[in-house]
Amino acid sequence: MPTHYSGTPQQVLALDTFIKFTRATATLEASLYQDDALEGLTPSQFGVLETLYHLGPLCQGQISAKLLKSTGNVTLVLDNLEKHGWVERKRETHDRRMVTISLTPAGAAMIAEVF
């Protein structure tokens, strides 16, 4: 269903494209949940584990930038992944503000299984 927005042709095309991408994403996520393809992980949890699996240890800000999520959302996701023992946080000695997130062996095994 196209948008009823009456802007310039370029604006209408941009909005139509955005709507289609949003609907496609929602359809894909629903299918993944229905088939339990993510093995009980939320899309955000899967995103964090997948990012760390392919890119290695990163700081929280880098993870949030890669996933296009807020740092507050990533904090909550990391808290839950840490409770499961799938990630660990390590405060850097040279800069205590910097916390590096890495997969644990259990987290690596979990994301490898999902793939």
N, C-alpha and C positions, 0 to 999 in steps of 0.2 A: 504494500500500500504506500503510495507516494505521500510526501508531505503536502500540507495545504499552505505552507509558508510562501508568501509572494514577494521574495526578494529578487536580487539579480539572478540570472541563470546560473552563474558561478556559485552563488550562495545556496541556491536550491539544490544544485548537484552535490555540493559539499554536505549539506544536511541530509539529503537522501542517502548518500554513501555512508554517513555516520550511522544512520538508523539501520541500514542493512547490515553493517558490521556488528552493531549491537545485538540485533536479532540473531545473527549467525552465531555469535558468541554464546548467547543464552541457550540456543538450540544445542550447541555442542556440549555445554556444561550439563544440561539436562540429560543428554544421552550418556555422558560419562558417569553421572550419578546413578542413572537407572541401571546401567550395566556394571556398576561398581568397579569400573576400570581404574579408578584412582585408589582402590583398596582402602576406602574409608578416609582418605585425605581430602581436605578442602582444596579448591583450586589454588588458594594462596599458599597452603602448606606444600602442595606439589610444586608450585613455582619456586619457592625458596629451596627445597631439596634439589630440584632439577638444576637451578642456577649454581648452587654450591658443588653439585656433582660434576658439572661440566666446566666450571670456571675456577673451582678451588676456593679456599678461604677468602672471604670478603668482609668488609665492615658493613654495619647495618645500613648506612647511608647509600652505599653502592648497591646493596640488595634492593632497597626500596626504589632506587633509580632504575634498575634493570627491570623491575616488575611493574613500574608505574603505580606504586602504592605509597601511601604516606608512611613516614617513619613510625608513627604511632600504631598503624595497622601492622607493620612488620614487627614491631616490638611484641605485640600480642601473639602473632603467629610464632615468633621465635620462643616465647615463653612456653607455648603449648608443645612445640617440637622438642624443647629442652626437657620438659616433663616426661616425654616419651623416651628420652635418651638418644634422640636422633641428631641433635646438634649440640655443640658446646661453645660457650663464649670464653674468650681469653682476652683479658685487659693487657694492652701493650705496656711494657715497662718504660719505654722512651716517651710515651705520651699517654697518660692515664685516661684521657678522654676517648681514646681510640679503643674500640672493642672489636676483635676479629672473631667472626663466626665461621666455624668449620663443621663438617660432617663428622659424626662419630662412625666407627665401623658398623654399628647397627643402623645408622642413618643411610650409609652408603649401600648397605645390603637391602634396605627397604626401597630406596629409589631405584636400584638396579632391578629389583623384583617387579616394580611397577612398569618399568620399561620393558 
